[in-house]
């Protein structure tokens, strides 16, 4: 079975720090069959996703963000 990993990378200029959030509270559980479906979901929901993440990670220095979809085989 394949699982999809949705990654949002928030950029803060020259700050080098890695923090993670396992589950985005602003987004419910979703299922995708293809990467295209995943990318389409990110495109349509990027504001909701980023807004929720900023609640946890915004220090006022956000300079940009990017989204990625990755599939992995899970036994």
Buried (B, 14 or more C-beta within 10 A) or exposed (E): EEEBEBEBEBEBEEEEEEEEEEEBEEBEEEEBEEEEBBBEBBEEBEEEBBEBBBEEBEEEEBEEBEBEBEEEEEE
